[in-house]
Amino acid sequence: MNTKVRVAVNGYGVIGKRVADAIMAQSDMTLAGVADISTDWRTRVLQAKGVPLFAGTAEALPALRAAGMTAAGGLQDLLSSADVVVDCTPKRVAATSVPIYRERGLKFILHGGEKHAIAGHSFVAEANFETAVGRDATRVVSCNTTATVRTLTALKRAGLLRRARGTLLRRATDPWESHLGGLMNTLAPEPEIPSHQGPDAQTVDPELDVITMAVKVPETVGHLHYWSVQMTRAAAREEVLDAFRTSSRILLMREEYGLEALNSVKELMADRGRPRGDLYEVALWADMLKVHGDELFYAYMVDNQAIVIPETIDAIRALSGREPSRNRSIAATDTAMGIGGDVFARPGLQPSLGMS
């Protein structure tokens, strides 16, 4: 029996390319290949890495070959060599491939652009890893929902969470395609309250009492969240920070770091050698956090391109059933991806914090 989980990635865009790299960094997984339809610079970089490329559609196969690219076959060929497929195709496209995955009896992972009902399960590792173990499918929720569930789960685990109300300042578009569109010189409030992230968080943990409001802003670096939380009781500020410290995927930033804005946090990640400057953690401003009796206020940054990548790796382990422990999976993912510990420690000397 192959001891490594064989993983196929369908779609090589913003999320797909990061998922593919993360899979290759894991000692218990192997990347079976990537399916896509593009013949531009993105898939050419993939080929330069020596990763097998498959055509995402029947029409794409001759197009890839006509463009001088080596296509190992079609999507069905890729799926035949995989235990799990991670679908990273654009919103609503993934749903059209689900019947193919189900017909093959192949375990599959969707992302936040798809509806909860399609997979029947939504996933954030620290909140509900165990409920995904051995399932046929799950959906890794969106970047904003992932961050929401991570921080609220840390408070809930400490017995501090009663209800939460959040305002989300959302980037207008992904950085790589900001030349194609996006907001300029305006703000665009989402037309409904609650915005979709609050109800989406409840698909992961129905017990969360959470309401969100969101506004799109004219920048592409990441998202910024402001939260007002009523706790179960009055608590000291340090007790709240200790609750957040139980998560290796929440980075507490201190004023002395000089990380005053989203761009400086991204630059720190690049200086630390993170691939593409990716921030996998929720970057929470610790000194800004305030407690007034049973009321808690805090703010953090979300990297929309990166935060769901470690969650996807944990979801692969859960579906495969080969690692039933949330703690061990998170620790393995964190170690492989350099998550946790002091971001200013020398690389290789600071262990991942993991989960206690």
Sequence and secondary structure as in RCSB ss.txt:
>XXXX:A:sequence
MNTKVRVAVNGYGVIGKRVADAIMAQSDMTLAGVADISTDWRTRVLQAKGVPLFAGTAEALPALRAAGMTAAGGL
QDLLSSADVVVDCTPKRVAATSVPIYRERGLKFILHGGEKHAIAGHSFVAEANFETAVGRDATRVVSCNTTATVR
TLTALKRAGLLRRARGTLLRRATDPWESHLGGLMNTLAPEPEIPSHQGPDAQTVDPELDVITMAVKVPETVGHLH
YWSVQMTRAAAREEVLDAFRTSSRILLMREEYGLEALNSVKELMADRGRPRGDLYEVALWADMLKVHGDELFYAY
MVDNQAIVIPETIDAIRALSGREPSRNRSIAATDTAMGIGGDVFARPGLQPSLGMS
>XXXX:A:secstr
   SEEEEEE  SHHHHHHHHHHHT TTEEEEEEEE   SHHHHHHHHTT  EEESSTTHHHHHHHTT     BH
HHHHTT SEEEE   TTTHHHHHHHHHHHT EEEEETTS HHHHT EE HHHHHHHHTT SEEEE  HHHHHHHH
HHHHHHHTT EEEEEEEEEEESS GGGTTT    S  EE SSSS THHHHHHHH TT  EEEEEEEES  S EEE
EEEEEESS   HHHHHHHHHT TTEEEE GGGT  SHHHHHHHHHHTT GGG   SEEEETTT EEETTEEEEEE
EE TTTTHHHHHHHHHHHHHTS   HHHHHHHHHHHHT SS TTS TTTS      
